[in-house]
Amino acid sequence: MSRKLLLTALLLLSPLYAAKKVIVPPELAPAAGAPAPNFSPGILVDGTLYISGTTGEDLKTNQIPSSFEAEVKNALDRLGLVLKAAGMTYGDVVAVNVFLTDMDLFGRMNTVYRTVLNSPRPARTTVGVTKLAAPTAHIEINMIAHK
């Protein structure tokens, strides 16, 4: 096999062997002795960060705030922690999925969203759902970022 062909084959196959790195910001790490969650906050592969769906629980109280706008801001802030832990910013976000339990909240969500994600904004899908895993949550957001 020629060197050129071997090098080409290695370059084509290298993404198949890319290392996955789990991203867990200290603020989202489980407390000492607590069971590990069934998911990772973020997975980084080849410069692309996949961030798990995140609700707007307050980091100190673990409660969903009574204000929907605060809930949205908390969710975006929690996503920001994962971005930061991976060495990224909101400017690196390329795709966002938003899940709302009430589509009438879309405009209010969008107002807060625009304060965090600037132009050019990432691709986004917003979906209305009947329930989220956190029973009192009204929103869940996940992101994909690339550096």
C-alpha positions as CSV (number, residue, x, y, z in Angstrom):
1,M,0.0,0.0,0.0
2,S,1.5,3.4,-0.9
3,R,2.1,6.0,1.7
4,K,-0.4,8.4,0.1
5,L,-3.1,5.8,0.2
6,L,-2.3,4.8,3.8
7,L,-2.4,8.4,4.9
8,T,-5.7,9.0,3.1
9,A,-7.2,5.9,4.8
10,L,-6.0,7.1,8.2
11,L,-7.5,10.6,7.7
12,L,-10.8,9.1,6.6
13,L,-11.0,6.7,9.5
14,S,-9.8,9.1,12.2
15,P,-13.2,10.5,13.0
16,L,-14.4,7.0,13.8
17,Y,-11.8,6.8,16.6
18,A,-12.2,10.3,18.0
19,A,-12.0,10.4,21.7
20,K,-15.1,11.4,23.6
21,K,-14.6,13.6,26.6
22,V,-17.3,14.0,29.3
23,I,-17.8,17.6,30.3
24,V,-19.1,18.1,33.9
25,P,-18.7,21.7,35.3
26,P,-18.1,21.7,39.1
27,E,-21.4,23.5,39.6
28,L,-23.3,20.5,38.0
29,A,-21.3,17.7,39.5
30,P,-23.2,15.4,41.9
31,A,-22.6,15.9,45.6
32,A,-20.2,13.7,47.3
33,G,-21.8,10.3,47.9
34,A,-24.8,11.0,45.6
35,P,-25.4,8.6,42.8
36,A,-24.1,9.5,39.4
37,P,-26.8,10.8,37.0
38,N,-27.9,8.7,34.1
39,F,-26.5,11.2,31.6
40,S,-23.5,13.5,31.1
41,P,-24.0,17.3,31.0
42,G,-21.9,17.5,27.9
43,I,-19.9,15.3,25.5
44,L,-17.1,16.8,23.5
45,V,-16.0,15.0,20.3
46,D,-13.7,16.5,17.7
47,G,-14.4,20.1,18.6
48,T,-18.2,19.5,18.8
49,L,-19.9,19.7,22.1
50,Y,-23.3,18.0,22.7
51,I,-25.1,19.4,25.7
52,S,-27.9,17.5,27.4
53,G,-31.3,18.9,27.9
54,T,-31.3,21.4,30.8
55,T,-34.2,22.8,32.8
56,G,-34.2,26.1,34.7
57,E,-33.7,24.8,38.2
58,D,-31.9,27.3,40.5
59,L,-28.4,26.0,41.3
60,K,-28.7,26.8,45.0
61,T,-32.2,25.6,45.8
62,N,-32.7,23.0,43.0
63,Q,-36.2,24.5,42.6
64,I,-37.8,25.9,39.4
65,P,-38.4,29.6,40.0
66,S,-41.9,31.1,40.0
67,S,-40.9,33.5,37.2
68,F,-40.8,31.9,33.8
69,E,-38.2,34.4,32.6
70,A,-36.0,33.4,35.6
71,E,-36.5,29.8,34.6
72,V,-35.4,30.4,31.1
73,K,-32.3,32.5,32.2
74,N,-31.4,29.7,34.7
75,A,-31.5,27.1,31.9
76,L,-29.4,29.2,29.6
77,D,-26.9,29.9,32.5
78,R,-26.6,26.2,33.2
79,L,-25.9,25.5,29.6
80,G,-23.3,28.3,29.7
81,L,-21.5,26.5,32.5
82,V,-21.1,23.4,30.3
83,L,-19.9,25.6,27.4
84,K,-17.4,27.3,29.7
85,A,-16.1,24.0,31.1
86,A,-15.5,22.9,27.5
87,G,-13.6,26.1,26.7
88,M,-16.5,27.5,24.6
89,T,-19.0,30.4,24.6
90,Y,-22.5,31.0,23.4
91,G,-20.9,32.3,20.2
92,D,-19.8,28.7,19.5
93,V,-23.4,27.4,19.6
94,V,-24.6,26.1,16.2
95,A,-27.9,24.4,17.1
96,V,-30.5,24.7,19.9
97,N,-33.6,22.7,20.7
98,V,-36.2,24.2,23.0
99,F,-39.0,22.2,24.6
100,L,-42.0,24.2,26.1
101,T,-44.9,22.9,28.0
102,D,-47.0,25.8,26.8
103,M,-46.4,27.3,23.4
104,D,-48.0,30.6,24.6
105,L,-44.7,31.1,26.5
106,F,-42.8,31.2,23.2
107,G,-42.5,35.0,23.0
108,R,-41.4,35.4,26.6
109,M,-38.8,32.6,26.1
110,N,-37.6,34.4,22.9
111,T,-37.1,37.7,24.8
112,V,-34.8,36.1,27.3
113,Y,-33.1,33.9,24.7
114,R,-32.2,37.0,22.6
115,T,-30.3,38.5,25.6
116,V,-28.0,35.5,25.7
117,L,-27.6,34.2,22.1
118,N,-26.5,37.0,19.8
119,S,-26.6,37.4,16.0
120,P,-25.9,35.4,14.0
121,R,-28.1,33.1,16.2
122,P,-27.8,29.4,16.0
123,A,-30.3,27.1,14.1
124,R,-33.2,26.4,16.5
125,T,-36.2,24.2,16.8
126,T,-38.9,24.9,19.4
127,V,-41.3,22.1,20.2
128,G,-44.4,22.1,22.4
129,V,-44.6,19.1,24.8
130,T,-47.1,18.0,27.4
131,K,-44.6,17.2,30.1
132,L,-40.9,17.4,31.0
133,A,-38.9,15.1,33.2
134,A,-38.8,17.8,35.9
135,P,-42.6,17.9,36.7
136,T,-42.7,21.7,37.5
137,A,-40.5,22.8,34.7
138,H,-41.9,24.8,31.7
139,I,-38.8,24.6,29.5
140,E,-35.9,22.4,28.7
141,I,-33.1,23.4,26.3
142,N,-30.3,21.4,24.7
143,M,-27.4,22.7,22.5
144,I,-24.7,21.7,20.1
145,A,-21.6,23.9,19.9
146,H,-18.6,23.7,17.7
147,K,-15.2,25.3,18.0
